[in-house]
């Protein structure tokens, strides 16, 4: 596609916009309200310089998220196993060789149980296990901090994609309706060597 430049009409519109705008003065916006002789005044000046992008020579850092970023393990681009077997798996045609039910457990109880079960299943040569987490309870007491729906269900995905389980887990997929749908995951394990 050929890059198109601005025509006269676009330039005229842009000039109208820029004529009506004022340059923002960051120094007046972020004025220190303490005496300049105060020991923290240099720190405030450095912060003002960082906000204006001057002084450090380094690009401004993007805002950080409160929760860690995890790749979506159930995304379509993350299929690690054989495509034909994965299609059968998604249709519920492959029967899991084992099942663990974490229903009703707290995070502290479920984590070591899941680790032990997955590592033992891998050692015993199992390839497909079903991890039942439950869908989670819909409750929100209306407090200032929102309560996530299905905490265990979401946390299990992170545990399966983090050490020590990430070395034995090849694929994690939402279970078929016949095996629990939203409240369960298929965990396809690597071959034991």
C-alpha positions as CSV (number, residue, x, y, z in Angstrom):
1,X,0.0,0.0,0.0
2,X,1.4,3.4,-1.0
3,X,1.9,5.9,1.8
4,X,-0.3,8.9,1.2
5,X,0.8,12.4,2.3
6,X,-1.5,15.1,3.7
7,X,-3.5,17.1,1.2
8,X,-4.2,20.9,1.5
9,X,-7.5,20.3,3.2
10,X,-5.9,18.1,5.9
11,X,-3.1,20.6,6.4
12,X,-5.6,23.5,6.8
13,X,-7.6,21.5,9.4
14,X,-4.4,20.6,11.3
15,X,-3.4,24.3,11.4
16,X,-6.8,25.2,12.9
17,X,-6.3,22.6,15.6
18,X,-2.7,23.7,16.5
19,X,-3.7,27.4,16.5
20,X,-6.3,26.7,19.3
21,X,-4.0,24.7,21.5
22,X,-1.6,25.8,24.2
23,X,1.7,24.2,25.1
24,X,1.5,22.4,28.5
25,X,3.9,23.8,31.1
26,X,5.0,20.8,33.2
27,X,7.0,23.0,35.6
28,X,3.9,24.8,36.7
29,X,1.9,21.6,36.9
30,X,4.4,19.8,39.1
31,X,5.5,22.6,41.4
32,X,7.2,21.6,44.7
33,X,5.3,22.9,47.7
34,X,8.2,22.7,50.0
35,X,11.2,25.0,50.6
36,X,14.0,24.6,48.0
37,X,16.5,24.2,50.9
38,X,14.7,21.1,52.2
39,X,16.8,17.9,51.8
40,X,14.1,16.3,49.5
41,X,14.1,19.2,47.0
42,X,16.7,17.6,44.7
43,X,14.6,14.4,44.6
44,X,11.5,16.4,43.6
45,X,13.5,18.2,40.9
46,X,14.7,14.8,39.5
47,X,11.1,13.6,39.5
48,X,10.0,16.7,37.6
49,X,12.8,16.2,35.1
50,X,11.8,12.5,34.7
51,X,8.2,13.5,34.1
52,X,9.2,16.1,31.5
53,X,11.6,13.6,29.8
54,X,14.7,15.8,30.4
55,X,17.9,15.1,32.2
56,X,18.1,11.3,32.3
57,X,18.7,10.6,28.7
58,X,16.7,7.4,29.1
59,X,13.2,6.8,27.7
60,X,10.4,7.0,30.2
61,X,9.4,3.7,31.6
62,X,5.9,2.4,30.8
63,X,3.5,2.1,33.7
64,X,3.6,-1.3,35.4
65,X,0.7,-3.6,36.0
66,X,-0.3,-4.7,39.5
67,X,-0.7,-8.3,38.4
68,X,2.1,-10.1,36.6
69,X,1.7,-10.7,32.9
70,X,1.2,-14.3,31.9
71,X,0.8,-15.6,28.4
72,X,-2.6,-17.1,27.8
73,X,-1.9,-20.8,28.1
74,X,-5.2,-21.6,26.4
75,X,-4.7,-19.4,23.4
76,X,-5.0,-20.9,19.9
77,X,-1.4,-20.1,19.0
78,X,0.0,-22.1,21.9
79,X,-0.7,-25.6,20.7
80,X,2.4,-27.7,21.6
81,X,1.0,-31.2,21.0
82,X,0.0,-33.1,17.8
83,X,-2.8,-31.1,16.1
84,X,-4.8,-34.3,15.4
85,X,-4.6,-35.4,19.0
86,X,-5.4,-31.8,20.2
87,X,-8.6,-31.8,18.0
88,X,-9.7,-35.1,19.5
89,X,-8.9,-33.7,23.0
90,X,-11.0,-30.6,22.5
91,X,-13.9,-32.8,21.3
92,X,-13.7,-35.0,24.4
93,X,-12.8,-38.1,22.4
94,X,-9.6,-38.9,24.5
95,X,-10.3,-40.3,27.9
96,X,-8.0,-38.9,30.7
97,X,-5.8,-41.5,32.4
98,X,-6.1,-39.8,35.8
99,X,-8.1,-37.1,37.6
100,X,-7.5,-34.8,40.5
101,X,-10.3,-32.8,42.1
102,X,-9.2,-29.6,43.8
103,X,-12.8,-28.6,44.5
104,X,-13.3,-26.7,47.7
105,X,-9.5,-26.5,48.5
106,X,-7.8,-23.2,49.4
107,X,-4.9,-22.0,47.3
108,X,-2.5,-23.1,50.1
109,X,-4.0,-26.6,50.1
110,X,-4.3,-27.0,46.4
111,X,-0.8,-26.0,45.3
112,X,1.2,-28.8,46.9
113,X,-1.5,-31.4,46.1
114,X,-1.4,-30.4,42.4
115,X,2.4,-30.4,42.2
116,X,2.6,-33.8,43.8
117,X,-0.1,-35.3,41.6
118,X,1.2,-34.0,38.3
119,X,4.8,-35.0,39.0
120,X,3.7,-38.5,40.1
121,X,1.5,-38.9,37.0
122,X,4.4,-37.9,34.8
123,X,6.7,-40.4,36.6
124,X,4.2,-43.2,36.2
125,X,4.0,-42.5,32.4
126,X,0.5,-40.9,32.2
127,X,0.0,-38.5,29.2
128,X,-3.4,-37.0,29.9
129,X,-4.8,-36.1,33.3
130,X,-7.9,-34.1,34.2
131,X,-7.6,-31.3,36.8
132,X,-10.9,-30.3,38.3
133,X,-10.9,-26.9,39.9
134,X,-14.6,-26.0,39.9
135,X,-16.0,-22.9,38.4
136,X,-15.7,-20.8,41.5
137,X,-18.3,-19.1,43.7
138,X,-19.9,-15.9,42.5
139,X,-19.6,-13.7,45.5
140,X,-18.5,-10.1,46.1
141,X,-19.0,-8.6,49.5
142,X,-19.0,-5.1,48.0
143,X,-15.7,-4.2,49.5
144,X,-13.1,-1.8,48.1
145,X,-11.1,-4.7,46.6
146,X,-12.8,-6.7,43.9
147,X,-13.0,-10.4,44.5
148,X,-12.0,-12.5,41.4
149,X,-14.5,-15.1,40.3
150,X,-12.9,-18.6,40.4
151,X,-9.5,-17.8,42.0
152,X,-8.4,-21.4,42.1
153,X,-9.4,-21.9,38.5
154,X,-7.2,-19.0,37.3
155,X,-4.3,-19.8,39.7
156,X,-4.0,-23.4,38.5
157,X,-3.2,-22.2,35.0
158,X,-0.2,-20.2,36.4
159,X,1.0,-23.1,38.5
160,X,0.9,-25.4,35.5
161,X,3.0,-23.0,33.5
162,X,5.6,-22.3,36.2
163,X,8.4,-24.5,37.6
164,X,8.5,-27.3,38.6
165,X,5.4,-28.3,36.6
166,X,6.3,-26.4,33.4
167,X,9.0,-29.0,32.7
168,X,6.6,-31.9,32.5
169,X,3.4,-30.1,31.2
170,X,3.2,-29.9,27.4
171,X,-0.3,-28.6,26.9
172,X,-3.2,-27.2,29.0
173,X,-6.6,-27.0,27.5
174,X,-10.2,-26.3,28.7
175,X,-12.0,-29.6,29.3
176,X,-14.9,-30.7,27.1
177,X,-18.4,-30.5,28.5
178,X,-18.4,-34.2,29.2
179,X,-15.4,-33.7,31.5
180,X,-16.4,-30.5,33.3
181,X,-16.0,-27.7,30.8
182,X,-15.3,-24.4,32.6
183,X,-14.5,-26.1,35.9
184,X,-11.8,-28.4,34.6
185,X,-8.6,-28.6,32.5
186,X,-7.0,-31.2,30.4
187,X,-3.3,-31.4,31.2
188,X,-1.2,-33.2,28.5
189,X,2.1,-34.3,29.9
190,X,5.5,-34.9,28.1
191,X,6.8,-38.3,27.7
192,X,8.7,-39.7,30.7
193,X,12.4,-40.4,29.8
